[in-house]
Amino acid sequence: MSESAASSEFEAAFHKAAERHERVWVFVAILMLTLLLAGTMFIVVYAYGVVVRTDGFRRDPAAIEAPEGSIEKTGPNAYTVTMVARLWRWSPSPLRIPKGATVTFRVTSADVLHGFAIQGTTVNVTAVPGITGSVSYTFNRPGTFNIVCNEYCGLEHQGMLGRIVVEGDPA
């Protein structure tokens, strides 16, 4: 057998083995990317509760203790407000409270994730279906404060506004 025949035989065997290894590694890389994508989707949907339409994540609006929200006077100048977020509104709105009032907001959602932020204040809570978030704030200046949703919640997200009107003198 000549040297060139042995060399070409060796090269053919080498290329055949190299191609097999390349195919295996390409398959392994594609499999790993697929598992990463599927795992990420699972975590986003189930761990974070992003718009899931299953019984485990649905919230029955009748089960919310104040389905349309409520405002309750709890002291001389203190209020507790239960805010309920729905596609695409806040209940109750508008709220009228006196200047200097301390308001405890109990925030929940009847459908999907929403963000409860009052512009011009430090109030920022995520409204999660089935969970009530709580934050207190004292309104020391009169004026109108906008409640905005700062979590994307659907097509009309940008129009999801509420109002708090702080009136001049304490009641």
N, C-alpha and C positions, 0 to 999 in steps of 0.2 A: 504494500500500500504506500502510495506516495505521500510526501509530507503535506502537500496542498489538499489532498483528499481527506487526510486525517484532520487537518485544520478546518476544512469546511464542515466536516461531520461534527467536530467539536463546537463550532460556531452555531450550527443548526440546533444542537442539543441545548446550548447555552441560551439562545434566543427563545426556544420553546419554554424552558424553565423560567426565564425572566418574564416572559409574557404571562405565564400562569401566576407568578408572584405579584405582578402588577395588577392583574385582574382581582386577585384576592384582596390586596390593599385598597383598591378603588371600592370594592364591595364593602369592606370594613368601614371605610370613611363615610360612604353613603349611609350605611346602617347607623353609624354613630350620629350623624347629622339628623337622620329621621327620628331616632330616639330622643335627641335633644329637643327637637321641635315638638314632638308629642308630649314630652315631659313638661316643657314650658307651657304649652296650651293647657294641660291638665292643672298645673299649679295656678295659672291665671284664672281659669274658670272656677275651680273648686275652692282653692284657698282664699282667693280675693273676692269671690262671689260676683263676678262680672256678668250682669244680665243673664242669669241662668233661669231657664223656664222649667224648673223641676219642683216637686212638692217640698223638697228640703230647703229651698231658698225662697219660695213664695211667701209673701206676707199677706194674710187675710186682712183687708182694711177694717173689717168689723172687729178684729182682735186688738186693734190699737185702742188704748184706753180713752183717747179723745180723738176720734176719727177726723174731725175737722179742726183739730187744734183747740187750745183753750188758753185763757189768761185768767189768773187767779191772784187776788190780792192776799199776800201772806204776812204783811206787817204794815206799819204806818207808811212806809215809803218803799215797800218791797213787793215784788211780783214774781210769780212763777208762770212762765209761758211754755206751753207744750206746742212746739212747731212741728208740723207734719209736711214732709216734702212729697209731692206727687208730680208726675209728668204733666205739666211744666209750670207748677205754681207752688207757693208756700201758703199754708193755712195756720193760723189766721193772718190776714193781711188786709189793710194796714193796721198796725198796732198804735194805740195812742197812750202815751205814758207821760207823767210829769217829770220836769227837770229834777235831777238829783235822785231819781228812782234807781234802786238796784234790782236788776232783772236777772233771774236765773232761767236760762233757756234750756229746755229739755227737747232735744232734737232727734227725730227719727224719720224714717222713710216708709212709704206704703208700697213702693215698687222697686226701684233700683238705687244704686249709690248716687248721692247728691252731695254737694259741698255747701255748707251754710257759712257764709261770710258776711259780716256787716261792714260796709265800707266806712272808713274813717274811724274804725275801732280796732281792737286787737282780737275780736271774736272770729274764730275760724274752727268749725267742727265738721267732721264728715258724718253725713246722715246715712246710716246703714239700715237696711230692712231688718226688723226684728231686734235691733239694738238701740238703746237710748243713750245719746251722748249729752253731757251736761256742762254748761259753762255759765259763769255769772259776769255781769258787767254793770257798772254804774254810769248812767248817762248824765254828765255834769253840764252839758250845754244843750240849749234848745236847737231844734232843727229837724230836718228830714234825713233819715239814714236809709240807704238802700240795702236790701238783703239780696245777695247775688248767689247763684250756684256756681261754684268754682271747680266742679267735677263734671266732665262731659257726661250728659245723661240722655242724649238723643237729639233728634232733629231740631227741636225748638229750644235747646239748651240756652242759647243766648238771650231768649226772651223770658227766662225764669227769674222774675224779680218780685221782691216784696218790699214793703215800706214800714219804717218805724217813725212815727211822728212824736218828737219830744217837745212837749208844750212848756211854755215859759216858766211858770211858777209851780213849785210843789203843791200838791193837793192837800 
